[in-house]
Every structure is written in C-alpha cells, then in structure tokens.
Amino acid sequence: MRFTSIVFFLCLFSSFPAFAKNTKVFWNKAAKTVGVNGHTETWNYQTDRLNKNGTSEAFLFIPDHASPDNIAVVVWFHGCGGYSDRTFDVRLAKQLKILDDRNLSYALVVPELHWSKNTSTTCGRQGRSFKKAGQLISFVNDSISRINSNFVNLGMKKAVNPRVIFVGHSAGGSVIKAASISGDLCKINPTDVVWSDSTYGRWFDSAWSHCLSRGNFKVTVLIRKWTTTWKNFRRFTKGKLRRDFLKTKFYTGKVYHKTIGDNALEFSEVFPPGC
C-alpha cells in the first residue's frame, strides 16, 4: 500500500509542468562570472500554450556604463532549443564581455521564441514568431521604453532613435524572414541585420524580395561553408549583382555552426574598431 501511494504521488507531480529556472537569477550569476555588471530585467510578452510556462519571456540587459547618447540595442533571435542556459552563460555572456572590455554602450534584448527549450516545439513553429504586422515593432518599442525607464531612474536622459541591430542565429533567421514579409523590419529600420548561419530553405529569398533588398541598412551573412545554409545562399546569389550593403563571410575548418553563433557580434563587425 505504501509503495502504491509513493508511485501515485510521483506520477501526480510529474504531470505538472516543470517551470524554467529564474532567467534573471541565472544570468546575473553568469554575468558575474565573466565580469559583466548591469541592469537585468525579464517580462512575459505573449501567451504561448505550447510553452510549459504558458507565456514567452523576454530578457533585457543594460551594462552599468551604457549611455543614452550612443546606445546600440542588440535584439537576439535564438535557434532551436534556445533561450537555454548555454544561450546565456556561453553564447551571450562571453560576447558581451568583449563589448564591455571595449567600453561600448549597448543593451541586449532576447525574446523567447516559439522554438525555445521551454516549448514542446523546440525546433518547430519556425517563422511564426513575430509573424503578424506590428508585433515586432511593438516588442522593440516596449524594449526601448524599458531601457529608457532604466536611464531615467538613474537620472539620465532618454535615448532617442537608438541604433537597433537584429541578429538571427540558426532558426532565428526565420524571424528576420517573417518580419521582412510583414513589413516590420523596414519600418523599424535597423542599422544592421545579421544572419548567423541561418539561411535555411528560402528564408533569405523571402526576406530579400520583401524588404531586405532596399539597402536601407547593412546586411551581414555568416555561413559555415559546404553546409545547407551555404548551398541555399549560393543558390540565391547565383546570377545576381553584388550589392554594397550586403556582406558575406564564409567559414571552414574549426569554425562550426555553434562557433558562428558564439561569435556573431564579433564576426559581423556590427561594432567596428573605433565605434
């Protein structure tokens, strides 16, 4: 009887969703480890019935030395199973450490997407995050409002028309595609759009034909050579004229798919020397 009760107890509690650890607490620990300090904030920006938490979370980090005069807002779109421990403590914390060492003014925003580690579709529903017109605009505006609230609380002025950088790693490229089709990408008018080994299928073709080709911002494509992403991009560029605002970098050897994601900000040179 006792054994049966224990089994029933375990089965009962295993049926409840396992909630994710506190992202803010985890990040603060990871940031402290690499020596990055600043303001951290999380919030739920949408409902998602396929996320075990019932919502999609968003993450914001602003380093202590950030200034509203020249701040760059980096919006990171993660890949399959992302918004994970590795996304923060390996991929992002170490890249931000490099920016910090250069005393660059930035803010990092990471929306949890429909294929995060907390969903039942860790590599599905690609292209459905920020698909509807106005969704990405609203999210970016809300993020900038939160950044400005932090500045005001510190006795500083608000940032006006801050530089916006979009980075889509792997499955994150589908957000760039979706936002291009909806028109949000061009309405936001970022300074840089980075495809971090994310030119799967015809995502780049779709983005290019809807918004990307206007040349209003710099487009950088980082690709591991001889892979699916390389073949798709090679097909796209065949017979097309070179455009000054489109920059491509190909990698071989020990620079793998995850290596590109772990170094996307440096590889894409969105913060060039002297910036």
C-alpha positions as CSV (number, residue, x, y, z in Angstrom):
1,M,0.0,0.0,0.0
2,R,2.8,2.4,0.9
3,F,4.6,1.7,-2.4
4,T,1.4,2.3,-4.4
5,S,1.0,5.7,-2.6
6,I,4.5,6.7,-3.4
7,V,4.1,5.8,-7.1
8,F,0.8,7.7,-7.2
9,F,2.5,10.8,-5.6
10,L,5.3,10.8,-8.1
11,C,3.0,10.4,-11.1
12,L,0.8,13.1,-9.9
13,F,3.5,15.7,-9.6
14,S,5.3,14.6,-12.8
15,S,2.1,15.6,-14.7
16,F,2.5,19.2,-13.7
17,P,4.7,21.4,-16.0
18,A,8.3,21.8,-15.0
19,F,8.9,25.5,-14.8
20,A,12.1,27.0,-16.1
21,K,14.6,28.4,-13.7
22,N,14.6,32.1,-13.0
23,T,16.4,33.6,-16.0
24,K,17.3,36.8,-14.2
25,V,19.0,35.0,-11.4
26,F,20.8,32.6,-13.7
27,W,22.0,35.5,-15.9
28,N,23.2,37.6,-13.0
29,K,25.4,34.6,-11.9
30,A,26.7,34.0,-15.4
31,A,27.4,37.8,-16.0
32,K,29.2,38.0,-12.6
33,T,31.4,35.0,-13.7
34,V,32.7,36.8,-16.8
35,G,32.8,40.2,-15.1
36,V,29.8,42.0,-16.7
37,N,27.6,44.1,-14.5
38,G,24.4,46.0,-15.1
39,H,20.6,46.1,-15.0
40,T,18.7,42.9,-15.8
41,E,15.0,42.6,-16.4
42,T,12.6,39.9,-17.6
43,W,8.9,40.1,-18.5
44,N,6.3,38.0,-20.3
45,Y,5.5,39.5,-23.7
46,Q,3.0,37.0,-25.1
47,T,1.0,33.9,-24.2
48,D,2.0,30.5,-25.7
49,R,0.0,27.4,-24.9
50,L,2.9,25.2,-26.1
51,N,5.3,26.8,-23.7
52,K,5.4,24.9,-20.4
53,N,5.3,28.3,-18.6
54,G,2.2,29.4,-20.6
55,T,4.0,32.5,-21.8
56,S,7.0,33.6,-23.7
57,E,9.6,35.5,-21.7
58,A,11.8,38.4,-22.8
59,F,15.2,39.3,-21.4
60,L,16.9,42.7,-21.2
61,F,20.4,43.6,-20.0
62,I,21.9,47.0,-19.9
63,P,25.6,47.4,-18.7
64,D,26.3,49.9,-16.0
65,H,28.4,52.1,-18.4
66,A,25.7,52.4,-21.1
67,S,24.9,55.9,-22.3
68,P,21.7,57.0,-23.9
69,D,23.7,59.2,-26.4
70,N,25.2,56.4,-28.4
71,I,23.5,53.2,-27.3
72,A,23.0,50.2,-29.6
73,V,20.1,47.9,-28.9
74,V,21.0,44.3,-29.9
75,V,18.0,42.1,-30.4
76,W,19.0,38.4,-30.5
77,F,16.8,35.8,-32.1
78,H,17.9,32.4,-30.8
79,G,18.0,29.0,-32.6
80,C,16.3,25.6,-31.9
81,G,16.0,24.8,-28.2
82,G,17.5,28.2,-27.4
83,Y,16.7,30.6,-24.5
84,S,18.7,28.0,-22.7
85,D,21.5,28.0,-20.1
86,R,24.0,27.9,-22.9
87,T,22.3,30.8,-24.8
88,F,23.1,33.0,-21.8
89,D,26.2,31.7,-20.0
90,V,28.2,30.7,-23.0
91,R,26.9,32.4,-26.1
92,L,25.8,35.8,-24.9
93,A,27.7,36.5,-21.7
94,K,31.1,35.9,-23.3
95,Q,30.2,38.1,-26.3
96,L,29.0,40.9,-24.1
97,K,32.3,40.7,-22.1
98,I,34.1,41.6,-25.3
99,L,31.8,44.6,-25.7
100,D,32.3,45.6,-22.1
101,D,36.1,45.4,-22.4
102,R,35.8,48.0,-25.2
103,N,33.5,50.1,-23.1
104,L,30.8,50.1,-25.8
105,S,27.3,51.4,-25.0
106,Y,24.7,48.7,-25.7
107,A,21.6,46.9,-24.5
108,L,20.8,43.3,-25.2
109,V,17.2,42.1,-25.7
110,V,16.4,38.4,-26.1
111,P,12.8,37.3,-26.8
112,E,11.9,33.7,-26.1
113,L,10.7,32.3,-29.4
114,H,8.2,29.6,-30.3
115,W,11.1,27.0,-30.5
116,S,12.7,27.7,-27.2
117,K,13.8,25.0,-24.8
118,N,10.7,25.6,-22.7
119,T,8.3,24.6,-25.6
120,S,7.1,21.3,-26.9
121,T,8.2,22.5,-30.4
122,T,11.9,23.0,-29.7
123,C,12.7,23.0,-33.5
124,G,9.2,23.6,-34.8
125,R,6.8,26.6,-35.5
126,Q,9.7,28.3,-37.2
127,G,8.7,31.6,-38.9
128,R,5.7,32.0,-36.6
129,S,7.3,34.3,-34.0
130,F,6.6,38.0,-34.8
131,K,4.8,36.9,-38.0
132,K,2.0,39.4,-37.8
133,A,2.4,43.0,-38.8
134,G,3.1,45.3,-35.8
135,Q,4.3,42.5,-33.5
136,L,8.0,43.1,-33.8
137,I,7.5,46.9,-33.9
138,S,5.5,46.7,-30.6
139,F,8.1,44.5,-29.0
140,V,11.1,46.7,-30.0
141,N,9.2,49.9,-28.8
142,D,8.4,48.2,-25.5
143,S,12.1,47.1,-25.1
144,I,13.3,50.7,-25.8
145,S,10.8,52.1,-23.3
146,R,12.2,49.7,-20.7
147,I,15.7,50.8,-21.5
148,N,14.7,54.4,-21.2
149,S,13.0,53.8,-17.9
150,N,16.2,52.5,-16.5
151,F,18.1,55.6,-17.8
152,V,15.5,57.9,-16.2
153,N,15.7,56.0,-12.9
154,L,19.5,56.7,-13.0
155,G,18.9,60.4,-13.5
156,M,19.9,60.3,-17.2
157,K,18.0,61.4,-20.3
158,K,16.2,59.0,-22.6
159,A,17.8,57.5,-25.7
160,V,16.3,59.0,-28.9
161,N,16.1,56.8,-32.0
162,P,18.8,54.4,-30.7
163,R,20.7,52.2,-33.1
164,V,18.9,48.8,-33.5
165,I,20.8,45.6,-34.5
166,F,19.0,42.3,-35.3
167,V,20.9,39.0,-35.1
168,G,19.1,35.8,-36.1
169,H,21.1,32.7,-35.3
170,S,20.1,29.4,-36.9
171,A,16.3,29.1,-36.6
172,G,16.3,32.8,-35.5
173,G,16.7,33.7,-39.2
174,S,13.0,32.8,-39.7
175,V,12.1,35.8,-37.6
176,I,14.0,38.1,-39.9
177,K,12.2,36.5,-42.8
178,A,8.8,36.8,-41.1
179,A,9.4,40.5,-40.1
180,S,10.5,41.3,-43.7
181,I,7.3,39.9,-45.1
182,S,5.1,41.7,-42.6
183,G,7.0,45.0,-43.3
184,D,8.0,45.4,-39.6
185,L,11.7,45.1,-40.4
186,C,11.8,48.1,-42.8
187,K,9.6,50.2,-40.5
188,I,11.9,49.6,-37.6
189,N,14.8,50.5,-39.9
190,P,17.7,48.8,-38.0
191,T,21.3,49.7,-38.8
192,D,22.3,46.1,-39.1
193,V,20.7,42.7,-39.8
194,V,22.9,39.7,-39.2
195,W,22.2,36.2,-40.5
196,S,24.2,33.9,-38.2
197,D,24.4,30.7,-40.2
198,S,20.6,31.0,-40.6
199,T,19.9,31.0,-44.4
200,Y,17.8,27.8,-44.4
201,G,15.3,27.0,-47.1
202,R,14.2,30.2,-48.9
203,W,14.2,32.4,-45.8
204,F,16.8,34.8,-47.3
205,D,15.0,34.8,-50.7
206,S,11.7,35.8,-49.0
207,A,13.3,38.5,-46.8
208,W,15.2,39.9,-49.8
209,S,12.2,40.1,-52.1
210,H,10.0,41.8,-49.4
211,C,12.3,44.3,-47.6
212,L,15.9,43.3,-47.2
213,S,17.0,44.4,-50.7
214,R,16.1,48.1,-50.3
215,G,19.6,48.8,-49.0
216,N,18.5,50.9,-46.0
217,F,20.7,49.0,-43.6
218,K,23.7,46.8,-43.6
219,V,23.1,43.1,-44.1
220,T,25.7,40.6,-43.0
221,V,25.6,36.9,-43.7
222,L,27.8,34.5,-41.7
223,I,27.9,30.9,-43.1
224,R,29.7,27.7,-42.5
225,K,30.8,26.6,-45.9
226,W,29.6,23.4,-47.6
227,T,26.5,23.2,-45.4
228,T,22.8,23.5,-46.1
229,T,22.8,27.2,-45.3
230,W,25.8,27.7,-47.7
231,K,24.1,25.9,-50.5
232,N,20.9,27.9,-50.1
233,F,22.7,31.2,-50.1
234,R,24.9,30.2,-53.0
235,R,21.7,29.4,-55.0
236,F,20.3,32.7,-54.1
237,T,23.3,34.7,-55.2
238,K,23.8,32.9,-58.5
239,G,23.5,35.4,-61.3
240,K,22.8,38.4,-59.0
241,L,24.7,41.6,-58.9
242,R,26.8,42.3,-55.9
243,R,25.3,44.9,-53.5
244,D,27.4,47.2,-51.4
245,F,25.3,46.8,-48.3
246,L,25.4,43.0,-48.4
247,K,28.4,41.5,-46.7
248,T,29.1,37.8,-46.6
249,K,31.7,35.8,-44.6
250,F,32.3,32.1,-45.2
251,Y,34.0,29.8,-42.6
252,T,35.6,26.4,-42.8
253,G,37.9,24.3,-40.5
254,K,37.2,24.6,-36.8
255,V,34.6,27.4,-37.2
256,Y,31.4,25.4,-36.9
257,H,27.7,26.3,-36.7
258,K,27.8,26.9,-33.0
259,T,31.1,28.8,-33.3
260,I,29.5,31.3,-35.5
261,G,26.6,31.8,-33.1
262,D,29.1,32.2,-30.2
263,N,31.0,34.9,-32.1
264,A,28.3,36.5,-34.3
265,L,28.7,40.0,-32.9
266,E,32.5,40.0,-33.5
267,F,32.4,38.2,-36.8
268,S,29.7,40.5,-38.2
269,E,31.7,43.6,-37.1
270,V,28.5,45.4,-36.1
271,F,30.7,47.2,-33.5
272,P,33.8,48.0,-35.7
273,P,37.0,49.2,-34.1
274,G,36.8,52.8,-33.0
275,C,33.0,52.6,-32.7
